[in-house]
Amino acid sequence: MKNSASWLVRLAAILGFGFALLLLSGVSRLSNPCEKPWVFFDLGNTVIVSHPGQESHYLPGVHAYIQELRRRGYPIGLITNIPEKWAPSRTGRIRILKKMVAESWTKDQNAESMDWNDFPESRIVIPSSDAYRKPGRHPFRAALDQVSLSEGTRHCRVVFQGEDPLEVEAAEKSGMIGYVVGKNPDAAYLPIEYLETR
């Protein structure tokens, strides 16, 4: 009888310990729902130099910066305006965007090629119509909805980096962390250390 009672006590202790661990992991998940913040960029004059009639190329340091974010496990995306007239579908518009970037890309043999692997197509957010272009909030809300669907929570930190202060302000008003690219001469892009510590 004593053996049976001590066995039950041990079992209860093990189950209680397991339940405590499960509870703690749930609390930890709620306080830090996403493993890493998501980082979205504008494309033109944020990631690549983009002026009509001029060759396109990466802005200084941005490709290495994006690759380091990816290496550290940050989900990366784009939020960019694409004209509605380019194609009737989202996929068609993104295909034309990639074609136009390729056609305008610099012929400088020393320049890096545009690496679209940095931006999976599923993470390229474009306005559904011209009426919803940035600096309106619709594209930023669409990006936040995408993050929420992917992560299963609306409590993830999401960053938007762009060169246009109006777009960055709209991103912040939508609930993102905004960073104006090139405004700080000592840190053209949001320092990774900021993402690591916040």
Secondary structure, 3 states (H helix, E strand, C coil): CHHHHHHHHHHHHHHHHHHHHHHHHHHHHHHCCCCCCEEEECCECCCEECCCCCCEEECCCHHHHHHHHHHCCCCEEEECCCCHHHCCCHHHHHHHHHHHHHHHECCCCCCCCCCHHHCCHHHEECCCCHHHCCCCCHHHHHHHHHHHHHHCCCCCCEEEEECCHHHHHHHHHCCCEEEECCCCCCCCCCCHHHHHHC
